[in-house]
Amino acid sequence: MTAYENLRLEIEARIATVTLDPRDPAEALDAATIAEIVAVCDEVQRSPAVSVLLLTGIVRPPGGKEASAALERRLDPERHRPMRVALACREEFHRVPRAFYDLDVPVIAAVGDAVGAAGPEGAAGAAAGMGSNAMADLALFCEIRIATPGARFGESFGALGAGAGAVSGALSGAELGTVPGDGGPWFLVRELGYQRAAYLTLTAGAIDGATAQRLRLVHRLVPPERLLPEARGIAEIIAAKPPAALRLTKRLLREAERTELSPFLAMSGMAQGLALSTEDHREALAARAEDRPPRFTGR
């Protein structure tokens, strides 16, 4: 496996666990971290040993010096030249939603309390709680979200190094004259509908885990100590499925968002033909006939 500096990758029992731990918590999605997120998605996509990705992170609120340095960098006029910003979005930030969207394996986000330090197992860590609003969007890029009551979701896009759960005391994007440029609204509208997405985005408001569950933005709400065990339990259920059929099904779910019924049915038929031709399908039939657990190989 590739060695990373801003995240950790562990692969076990067909589950790839990615723990985000950027060296600079005030710039949680800097160019180096973005490059590693894209690289790890590519590594997972190409690995025949992976059936599901579990995404979490470690909460490290930035210190005063880190936050001040981040603010100084953001005030640098060279960073605000329109062409430079547009290129940075395309070549850096926008690579992240594309990387997750193009993954053929399902992604589960374990979203913990937005402010505070993770324990030894990272149970309080969360993709949404690492000192950047953009990290909250990472959870939106995932198929399944498990969260704690203290998790925070929203389009603050201007928190300037404050924890994503502290947006009520931070400068919002509207106050800073910025927009959510990392693609979050595209996913938020599809998850919540236009009105709720508009409210969260235009007010730069944040909702807690319980509200997110009520709005169906979160699949399951658990106490912090149960966050990773619960997310891993779901990952284990998914990882036990035939790998090729699993990836085909994930792709069909993505296509269902944007494809008319007739071409989608045609795609479904072709995908079914591919699935029925696999060795894993024959193994599933044999295992059922012999009343034993199947042994899938991904072929």
Residue frames relative to the residue before (quaternion, step in Angstrom):
aa qw qx qy qz dx dy dz
M 1.0000 0.0000 0.0000 0.0000 0.00 0.00 0.00
T 0.5539 -0.6078 0.4630 0.3308 3.54 -1.21 0.59
A 0.3731 -0.6990 0.5595 0.2432 3.57 -1.12 0.69
Y 0.1170 -0.7981 0.5904 0.0280 3.58 -0.90 0.97
E 0.3829 -0.7386 0.5145 0.2077 3.57 -1.18 0.58
N 0.7733 0.3396 -0.1731 0.5067 3.61 1.10 -0.63
L 0.7655 0.1733 -0.1451 0.6024 3.56 1.29 0.19
R 0.3012 -0.7250 0.5864 0.1994 3.52 -1.33 0.31
L 0.1275 -0.7779 0.6119 0.0642 3.58 -1.02 0.82
E 0.0262 0.7702 -0.6354 0.0485 3.54 -0.88 1.05
I 0.1111 -0.7900 0.6016 0.0414 3.56 -0.89 0.95
E 0.1955 0.7629 -0.5894 0.1802 3.55 -0.69 1.14
A 0.8529 0.0286 -0.0510 0.5188 3.56 -0.98 0.92
R 0.6796 -0.5235 0.2591 0.4439 3.57 1.01 0.97
I 0.5957 0.5204 -0.3741 0.4841 3.60 1.26 0.36
A 0.1807 -0.7550 0.6221 0.1016 3.57 -0.83 1.03
T 0.1164 -0.7896 0.6006 0.0478 3.58 -0.59 1.15
V 0.0863 -0.7877 0.6099 0.0086 3.56 -0.68 1.15
T 0.0815 -0.7934 0.6032 0.0049 3.56 -0.64 1.17
L 0.2626 -0.7759 0.5565 0.1392 3.57 -0.51 1.18
D 0.1172 0.7791 -0.6018 0.1309 3.56 -0.81 1.06
P 0.0670 -0.8499 0.5217 0.0320 3.60 0.52 1.16
R 0.5536 -0.6343 0.4317 0.3239 3.55 -1.05 0.78
D 0.7605 0.2560 -0.1476 0.5783 3.59 1.12 -0.68
P 0.2529 -0.8132 0.5016 0.1523 3.63 -0.10 1.22
A 0.6096 0.5518 -0.3597 0.4411 3.61 1.19 -0.38
E 0.7447 0.2288 -0.1567 0.6071 3.57 1.28 -0.36
A 0.0532 -0.8762 0.4779 0.0326 3.54 0.77 1.09
L 0.7667 0.2329 -0.1595 0.5766 3.59 1.13 -0.52
D 0.1384 0.7826 -0.5892 0.1456 3.55 0.54 1.16
A 0.7490 -0.4171 0.2587 0.4450 3.58 -1.28 0.17
A 0.6547 0.5242 -0.3211 0.4397 3.59 0.98 -0.83
T 0.6709 0.4858 -0.2995 0.4735 3.59 0.94 -0.88
I 0.6211 0.5408 -0.3376 0.4559 3.57 0.99 -0.81
A 0.6566 0.5139 -0.3111 0.4560 3.58 0.88 -0.95
E 0.6829 0.4801 -0.2965 0.4639 3.60 0.97 -0.80
I 0.6107 0.5332 -0.3579 0.4634 3.61 1.05 -0.67
V 0.6584 0.4959 -0.3055 0.4767 3.57 0.93 -0.90
A 0.6619 0.5152 -0.3045 0.4513 3.57 0.95 -0.88
V 0.6773 0.4797 -0.3103 0.4635 3.59 0.92 -0.84
C 0.6057 0.5319 -0.3607 0.4691 3.60 1.07 -0.61
D 0.6511 0.5056 -0.3140 0.4710 3.58 0.99 -0.82
E 0.6424 0.5216 -0.3216 0.4603 3.59 1.00 -0.82
V 0.6609 0.4965 -0.2994 0.4766 3.58 0.98 -0.85
Q 0.6394 0.5406 -0.3251 0.4396 3.57 0.97 -0.87
R 0.7385 0.4298 -0.2293 0.4662 3.58 0.95 -0.88
S 0.6117 0.5924 -0.3484 0.3918 3.58 1.21 -0.36
P 0.3328 -0.7456 0.5392 0.2064 3.61 -0.70 1.01
A 0.6137 0.5712 -0.3373 0.4282 3.59 1.29 -0.21
V 0.6862 0.4727 -0.2719 0.4814 3.61 1.27 -0.07
S 0.1175 -0.7960 0.5919 0.0481 3.55 -0.97 0.93
V 0.7966 0.0646 -0.0162 0.6009 3.59 1.19 -0.47
L 0.2481 -0.7589 0.5854 0.1407 3.56 -1.13 0.71
L 0.1634 -0.7653 0.6183 0.0731 3.57 -0.93 0.97
L 0.1217 -0.8227 0.5552 0.0110 3.58 -0.52 1.23
T 0.1474 0.7570 -0.6265 0.1126 3.54 -0.85 1.01
G 0.1960 -0.7877 0.5729 0.1140 3.55 -1.27 -0.13
I 0.4152 -0.6785 0.5447 0.2656 3.52 -1.32 0.12
V 0.3681 -0.7365 0.5305 0.2012 3.55 -0.81 1.06
R 0.1052 0.7683 -0.6248 0.0905 3.54 -0.75 1.07
P 0.2302 -0.7847 0.5562 0.1477 3.64 -0.02 1.19
P 0.4602 -0.7009 0.4617 0.2895 3.63 -0.80 0.92
G 0.4769 -0.6486 0.5109 0.3014 3.54 -1.18 0.62
G 0.7254 -0.4446 0.3008 0.4309 3.53 -1.30 0.19
K 0.6665 0.4981 -0.3043 0.4637 3.59 0.92 -0.89
E 0.6482 0.5204 -0.3210 0.4539 3.58 0.96 -0.85
A 0.6701 0.4942 -0.3003 0.4654 3.58 0.93 -0.92
S 0.6508 0.5136 -0.3171 0.4605 3.59 0.99 -0.82
A 0.6515 0.5089 -0.3150 0.4663 3.56 0.97 -0.85
A 0.6361 0.5233 -0.3287 0.4621 3.59 1.02 -0.78
L 0.6480 0.5139 -0.3197 0.4624 3.58 1.00 -0.83
E 0.6346 0.5270 -0.3310 0.4583 3.59 0.98 -0.81
R 0.6534 0.5068 -0.3227 0.4605 3.57 0.93 -0.85
R 0.6779 0.4924 -0.3024 0.4544 3.58 0.97 -0.81
L 0.6660 0.4928 -0.3027 0.4711 3.59 1.16 -0.50
D 0.4573 0.6805 -0.4502 0.3537 3.58 1.26 -0.13
P 0.4164 -0.7428 0.4582 0.2548 3.65 -0.51 1.12
E 0.5728 0.6001 -0.3836 0.4057 3.59 1.15 -0.52
R 0.6480 0.5276 -0.3138 0.4509 3.58 1.16 -0.62
H 0.7066 0.4947 -0.2483 0.4407 3.57 1.21 -0.42
R 0.3973 0.6986 -0.5043 0.3158 3.58 1.19 0.16
P 0.5586 -0.6684 0.3636 0.3301 3.63 -0.66 1.09
M 0.6914 0.4732 -0.3032 0.4540 3.59 0.83 -0.91
R 0.6360 0.5281 -0.3292 0.4562 3.55 1.04 -0.77
V 0.6485 0.5123 -0.3169 0.4653 3.58 0.98 -0.86
A 0.6623 0.5121 -0.3121 0.4491 3.59 0.90 -0.95
L 0.6715 0.4873 -0.2983 0.4718 3.58 0.96 -0.86
A 0.6350 0.5259 -0.3363 0.4551 3.58 1.01 -0.79
C 0.6288 0.5249 -0.3360 0.4649 3.57 1.00 -0.80
R 0.7133 0.4640 -0.2714 0.4497 3.57 0.80 -0.98
E 0.7638 0.3987 -0.2037 0.4650 3.57 0.86 -0.99
E 0.7626 0.3164 -0.1899 0.5312 3.60 1.17 -0.39
F 0.8035 0.3446 -0.2062 0.4395 3.60 0.03 -1.30
H 0.7148 0.4793 -0.2795 0.4257 3.59 0.81 -0.94
R 0.5318 0.6177 -0.4160 0.4033 3.58 1.22 -0.19
V 0.6170 0.5840 -0.3465 0.3978 3.60 1.13 -0.62
P 0.6991 0.4282 -0.3112 0.4807 3.67 0.67 -0.88
R 0.6241 0.5312 -0.3504 0.4533 3.59 1.04 -0.68
A 0.6426 0.5382 -0.3264 0.4369 3.58 0.96 -0.86
F 0.6896 0.4545 -0.2822 0.4882 3.59 0.93 -0.86
Y 0.6598 0.5246 -0.3176 0.4341 3.57 0.92 -0.87
D 0.7152 0.4578 -0.2503 0.4650 3.58 1.04 -0.77
L 0.4749 0.6687 -0.4507 0.3522 3.60 1.23 -0.13
D 0.3293 -0.7499 0.5413 0.1900 3.56 -0.95 0.85
V 0.6402 0.4621 -0.3467 0.5064 3.60 1.24 -0.08
P 0.5308 -0.6252 0.4545 0.3475 3.62 -1.02 0.67
V 0.2210 -0.7636 0.5952 0.1172 3.56 -1.20 0.64
I 0.1517 -0.7683 0.6188 0.0612 3.55 -0.92 1.01
A 0.1989 -0.7730 0.5921 0.1108 3.60 -0.83 0.97
A 0.1677 -0.7463 0.6369 0.0962 3.56 -0.94 0.96
V 0.0571 -0.8451 0.5301 -0.0402 3.55 -0.12 1.36
G 0.1122 -0.8404 0.5299 0.0198 3.56 -0.33 1.25
D 0.7753 -0.3095 0.2483 0.4914 3.54 -1.33 -0.19
A 0.4879 -0.7275 0.4145 0.2468 3.53 -0.84 1.04
V 0.7830 0.2208 -0.1334 0.5661 3.60 1.09 -0.50
G 0.6174 0.5210 -0.4072 0.4261 3.56 -0.87 0.95
A 0.5112 -0.6498 0.4723 0.3056 3.54 -1.25 0.23
A 0.5017 -0.6489 0.4838 0.3051 3.51 -1.13 0.67
G 0.4858 -0.6325 0.5204 0.3051 3.49 -1.25 0.52
P 0.7633 -0.3849 0.2441 0.4579 3.59 -1.25 -0.04
E 0.7251 0.3871 -0.2500 0.5118 3.58 1.12 -0.53
G 0.5219 -0.6521 0.4109 0.3655 3.60 1.26 0.11
A 0.3081 0.8052 -0.4757 0.1747 3.58 1.23 0.30
A 0.7035 0.4136 -0.2807 0.5051 3.58 1.13 -0.49
G 0.5116 0.6567 -0.4174 0.3644 3.56 1.25 -0.03
A 0.0418 0.8048 -0.5904 0.0444 3.51 -1.13 0.58
A 0.5663 -0.5914 0.4471 0.3601 3.51 -1.13 0.64
A 0.7110 0.4464 -0.2645 0.4745 3.59 1.11 -0.58
G 0.7403 0.4565 -0.2297 0.4368 3.59 1.14 -0.18
M 0.4932 0.6974 -0.3959 0.3372 3.55 1.06 0.64
G 0.7100 -0.5075 0.2761 0.4025 3.55 0.98 0.76
S 0.7360 0.3162 -0.2411 0.5480 3.59 1.12 0.43
N 0.5058 -0.6518 0.4741 0.3075 3.54 -0.96 0.88
A 0.5991 0.5822 -0.3615 0.4140 3.57 1.07 -0.70
M 0.6018 0.5596 -0.3664 0.4364 3.59 1.12 -0.56
A 0.5909 0.5528 -0.3694 0.4569 3.58 1.14 -0.56
D 0.6303 0.5305 -0.3317 0.4595 3.55 1.07 -0.72
L 0.5603 0.6043 -0.4018 0.3992 3.61 1.07 -0.60
A 0.6332 0.5281 -0.3374 0.4542 3.58 0.99 -0.75
L 0.6309 0.5404 -0.3322 0.4467 3.59 1.08 -0.70
F 0.6415 0.5392 -0.3264 0.4372 3.59 1.14 -0.54
C 0.6336 0.5555 -0.3096 0.4405 3.59 1.30 -0.21
E 0.5668 -0.6217 0.4270 0.3316 3.58 -1.17 0.58
I 0.8045 0.1260 -0.0198 0.5801 3.58 0.92 -0.92
R 0.1066 -0.7998 0.5898 0.0310 3.56 -0.91 0.96
I 0.0902 -0.7489 0.6559 0.0285 3.55 -0.90 1.05
A 0.0106 -0.8399 0.5401 -0.0516 3.59 -0.73 1.00
T 0.4162 -0.6477 0.5721 0.2827 3.51 -1.38 0.26
P 0.6562 -0.5131 0.3569 0.4228 3.63 -1.18 0.34
G 0.7016 0.4763 -0.2690 0.4568 3.59 1.10 -0.65
A 0.4381 0.6826 -0.4738 0.3431 3.60 1.22 0.11
R 0.1817 -0.7736 0.5966 0.1118 3.57 -1.20 0.49
F 0.0705 -0.7740 0.6290 0.0196 3.53 -1.05 0.88
G 0.3704 0.7236 -0.5330 0.2348 3.57 -1.02 0.72
E 0.4466 -0.6607 0.5346 0.2798 3.53 -1.36 0.19
S 0.0474 0.8291 -0.5543 0.0554 3.60 0.36 1.22
F 0.0184 0.8883 -0.4587 -0.0139 3.57 1.26 -0.68
G 0.7567 0.2991 -0.2466 0.5264 3.58 0.99 0.75
A 0.2968 0.8261 -0.4500 0.1644 3.54 1.21 0.43
L 0.2705 -0.8181 0.4812 0.1612 3.60 1.27 -0.15
G 0.7852 -0.3502 0.1757 0.4794 3.55 0.77 1.01
A 0.5142 0.6039 -0.4534 0.4066 3.62 1.19 0.01
G 0.5991 -0.5486 0.4228 0.4017 3.56 -1.16 0.50
A 0.5863 -0.6078 0.3968 0.3598 3.56 -1.03 0.74
G 0.6687 0.4885 -0.3087 0.4678 3.57 1.15 -0.46
A 0.6703 0.4872 -0.2983 0.4737 3.59 1.26 -0.04
V 0.2790 0.8103 -0.4874 0.1675 3.56 1.19 0.41
S 0.5698 0.5994 -0.4056 0.3892 3.60 1.07 -0.46
G 0.7425 0.3454 -0.2213 0.5296 3.59 1.16 -0.45
A 0.6082 0.5487 -0.3514 0.4534 3.58 1.25 0.25
L 0.5899 -0.5395 0.4491 0.3992 3.51 -1.31 0.17
S 0.3306 -0.7483 0.5399 0.1981 3.56 -0.82 0.96
G 0.6743 -0.4780 0.3634 0.4298 3.54 -1.30 0.22
A 0.6322 0.5298 -0.3386 0.4526 3.60 1.01 -0.79
E 0.6665 0.5026 -0.3030 0.4597 3.58 1.01 -0.81
L 0.7159 0.4258 -0.2413 0.4980 3.57 1.15 -0.62
G 0.4519 -0.6967 0.4516 0.3263 3.58 1.24 -0.17
T 0.5295 0.6023 -0.4295 0.4153 3.59 1.08 0.73
V 0.3192 -0.7188 0.5805 0.2109 3.54 -1.33 0.17
P 0.5494 -0.5904 0.4528 0.3801 3.64 -1.18 0.34
G 0.0483 -0.8817 0.4691 -0.0141 3.54 0.23 1.31
D 0.6118 0.5905 -0.3572 0.3865 3.60 1.20 -0.01
G 0.6645 -0.5504 0.3023 0.4050 3.59 1.21 0.28
G 0.3870 0.7653 -0.4561 0.2378 3.59 1.24 -0.08
P 0.6644 0.5207 -0.3380 0.4162 3.65 0.80 -0.85
W 0.5777 0.5864 -0.3833 0.4189 3.62 1.06 -0.67
F 0.7088 0.4254 -0.2466 0.5058 3.56 0.98 -0.89
L 0.6483 0.5478 -0.3279 0.4149 3.58 0.95 -0.87
V 0.6368 0.5235 -0.3317 0.4587 3.61 0.96 -0.82
R 0.6807 0.4868 -0.2910 0.4637 3.59 0.96 -0.82
E 0.6818 0.4796 -0.2897 0.4703 3.57 1.11 -0.60
L 0.8232 0.2731 -0.0975 0.4882 3.58 0.86 -0.98
G 0.4910 -0.5964 0.4770 0.4192 3.57 1.14 -0.49
Y 0.6824 -0.5430 0.3075 0.3807 3.54 -1.21 0.55
Q 0.6917 0.5121 -0.3142 0.4008 3.60 0.74 -1.01
R 0.7000 0.4532 -0.2856 0.4724 3.61 0.80 -0.94
A 0.6291 0.5190 -0.3352 0.4717 3.57 1.04 -0.75
A 0.6438 0.5214 -0.3219 0.4583 3.58 0.99 -0.83
Y 0.6445 0.5221 -0.3324 0.4489 3.59 0.91 -0.85
L 0.6945 0.4742 -0.2888 0.4576 3.59 0.77 -0.99
T 0.6953 0.4814 -0.2795 0.4546 3.57 0.96 -0.85
L 0.7338 0.4465 -0.2514 0.4460 3.58 0.77 -0.99
T 0.7029 0.4044 -0.2702 0.5190 3.59 1.14 -0.49
A 0.3066 -0.7501 0.5088 0.2905 3.58 1.30 -0.30
G 0.3206 0.7782 -0.4809 0.2456 3.54 1.10 0.71
A 0.2654 -0.7421 0.5909 0.1723 3.54 -1.29 0.29
I 0.1925 -0.7618 0.6069 0.1192 3.55 -1.13 0.65
D 0.4561 -0.6823 0.4959 0.2839 3.56 -1.11 0.65
G 0.7492 -0.4248 0.2710 0.4299 3.53 -1.32 0.12
A 0.6548 0.5219 -0.3224 0.4416 3.58 0.96 -0.85
T 0.6556 0.4910 -0.3098 0.4828 3.58 0.99 -0.82
A 0.6318 0.5351 -0.3310 0.4527 3.57 1.00 -0.82
Q 0.6496 0.4966 -0.3216 0.4774 3.58 1.01 -0.72
R 0.6446 0.5219 -0.3263 0.4535 3.58 0.96 -0.82
L 0.6960 0.4416 -0.2614 0.5022 3.59 1.10 -0.69
R 0.4466 -0.7126 0.4154 0.3467 3.58 1.38 -0.03
L 0.3777 0.6960 -0.5084 0.3383 3.55 1.13 0.65
V 0.7390 0.2739 -0.1500 0.5969 3.54 1.28 -0.55
H 0.4305 -0.7164 0.4900 0.2476 3.57 -0.92 0.91
R 0.8172 -0.0116 0.0652 0.5725 3.57 0.89 -0.91
L 0.2321 -0.7592 0.5968 0.1167 3.57 -1.08 0.83
V 0.0275 0.8085 -0.5831 0.0750 3.58 -0.77 1.06
P 0.5698 -0.5611 0.4482 0.3995 3.61 -1.19 0.36
P 0.6947 -0.5153 0.2970 0.4046 3.61 -1.12 0.59
E 0.6857 0.5009 -0.3001 0.4346 3.58 0.93 -0.88
R 0.6949 0.4500 -0.2698 0.4918 3.59 1.26 -0.34
L 0.4111 0.7627 -0.4452 0.2259 3.59 1.26 -0.19
L 0.7599 0.3708 -0.2249 0.4842 3.59 0.56 -1.09
P 0.6260 0.5174 -0.3687 0.4522 3.67 0.91 -0.65
E 0.6619 0.5023 -0.3120 0.4607 3.60 0.96 -0.83
A 0.6661 0.4941 -0.3010 0.4708 3.57 0.93 -0.91
R 0.6656 0.4930 -0.3096 0.4669 3.56 0.97 -0.80
G 0.6008 0.5613 -0.3636 0.4380 3.59 1.07 -0.65
I 0.6530 0.4850 -0.3097 0.4924 3.58 1.00 -0.80
A 0.6324 0.5349 -0.3300 0.4529 3.57 1.00 -0.83
E 0.6468 0.5241 -0.3233 0.4500 3.60 0.99 -0.77
I 0.6186 0.5321 -0.3425 0.4658 3.59 1.04 -0.75
I 0.6798 0.4803 -0.2845 0.4756 3.59 0.93 -0.93
A 0.6738 0.5226 -0.3018 0.4264 3.58 0.90 -0.94
A 0.6194 0.5587 -0.3458 0.4297 3.61 1.18 -0.42
K 0.5674 0.6076 -0.3833 0.4025 3.61 1.24 -0.22
P 0.6378 -0.5068 0.3920 0.4274 3.62 -1.21 0.33
P 0.4908 -0.7249 0.3920 0.2827 3.63 -0.54 1.14
A 0.6871 0.4824 -0.3093 0.4467 3.61 0.80 -0.89
A 0.6615 0.4962 -0.3043 0.4729 3.58 0.93 -0.88
L 0.6123 0.5601 -0.3418 0.4410 3.56 1.09 -0.72
R 0.6851 0.4728 -0.2880 0.4734 3.58 0.88 -0.92
L 0.6336 0.5180 -0.3363 0.4660 3.59 1.00 -0.72
T 0.6523 0.5169 -0.3137 0.4570 3.58 0.99 -0.81
K 0.6267 0.5259 -0.3375 0.4656 3.59 0.98 -0.80
R 0.6599 0.5014 -0.3151 0.4625 3.59 0.95 -0.83
L 0.6358 0.5185 -0.3377 0.4613 3.60 0.99 -0.73
L 0.6237 0.5349 -0.3426 0.4555 3.59 1.00 -0.75
R 0.6521 0.5020 -0.3142 0.4732 3.59 0.97 -0.82
E 0.6760 0.4959 -0.2993 0.4555 3.58 0.89 -0.92
A 0.5953 0.5903 -0.3634 0.4064 3.60 1.10 -0.64
E 0.5995 0.5838 -0.3576 0.4146 3.61 1.18 -0.51
R 0.8332 0.2421 -0.0652 0.4929 3.57 1.03 -0.75
T 0.6602 0.5260 -0.2951 0.4477 3.60 1.24 -0.07
E 0.4928 -0.6391 0.5039 0.3081 3.55 -1.08 0.75
L 0.6904 -0.5287 0.2990 0.3929 3.57 -1.17 0.57
S 0.6899 0.5059 -0.3143 0.4115 3.63 0.71 -1.00
P 0.7039 0.4179 -0.2995 0.4901 3.66 0.77 -0.84
F 0.6070 0.5509 -0.3665 0.4401 3.59 1.11 -0.58
L 0.6391 0.5154 -0.3266 0.4681 3.59 1.00 -0.78
A 0.6254 0.5273 -0.3365 0.4665 3.58 1.05 -0.73
M 0.6387 0.5172 -0.3151 0.4747 3.58 1.01 -0.85
S 0.6482 0.5314 -0.3157 0.4447 3.55 0.96 -0.91
G 0.6484 0.5188 -0.3184 0.4572 3.57 0.99 -0.82
M 0.6646 0.4905 -0.3081 0.4720 3.59 0.95 -0.84
A 0.6438 0.5154 -0.3241 0.4635 3.58 0.99 -0.81
Q 0.6361 0.5243 -0.3266 0.4624 3.57 1.04 -0.78
G 0.6283 0.5358 -0.3333 0.4550 3.56 1.02 -0.77
L 0.6476 0.5041 -0.3141 0.4773 3.58 1.01 -0.82
A 0.6633 0.5162 -0.3109 0.4437 3.59 0.91 -0.89
L 0.6839 0.4953 -0.2904 0.4501 3.58 0.93 -0.87
S 0.6634 0.5109 -0.3063 0.4528 3.58 1.20 -0.42
T 0.5545 0.6400 -0.3901 0.3617 3.62 1.24 -0.14
E 0.5900 -0.5549 0.4558 0.3692 3.54 -1.29 0.45
D 0.6134 0.5695 -0.3502 0.4204 3.58 1.07 -0.70
H 0.6127 0.5328 -0.3569 0.4618 3.60 1.05 -0.65
R 0.6655 0.4869 -0.3053 0.4762 3.57 0.93 -0.87
E 0.6309 0.5263 -0.3284 0.4660 3.57 1.08 -0.74
A 0.6304 0.5324 -0.3366 0.4537 3.61 0.99 -0.76
L 0.6577 0.4988 -0.3070 0.4737 3.58 0.98 -0.84
A 0.6610 0.5061 -0.3085 0.4603 3.57 0.95 -0.89
A 0.6501 0.5232 -0.3197 0.4488 3.59 0.96 -0.88
R 0.6567 0.4984 -0.3197 0.4671 3.56 0.99 -0.77
A 0.6605 0.5088 -0.3096 0.4571 3.58 0.95 -0.85
E 0.7419 0.3940 -0.2091 0.5007 3.58 1.07 -0.77
D 0.3804 -0.7590 0.4546 0.2694 3.57 1.35 0.07
R 0.5300 0.5804 -0.4319 0.4423 3.56 0.77 1.13
P 0.6011 -0.5411 0.4194 0.4123 3.62 -1.20 0.32
P 0.4595 -0.6808 0.4871 0.2969 3.63 -0.97 0.74
R 0.2318 -0.7350 0.6198 0.1479 3.57 -1.26 0.52
F 0.0914 -0.8349 0.5426 0.0140 3.56 0.02 1.31
T 0.2233 -0.7959 0.5559 0.0877 3.54 -1.07 0.82
G 0.5092 -0.6477 0.4290 0.3702 3.59 1.21 -0.27
R 0.6146 0.5326 -0.3537 0.4620 3.57 1.27 0.17
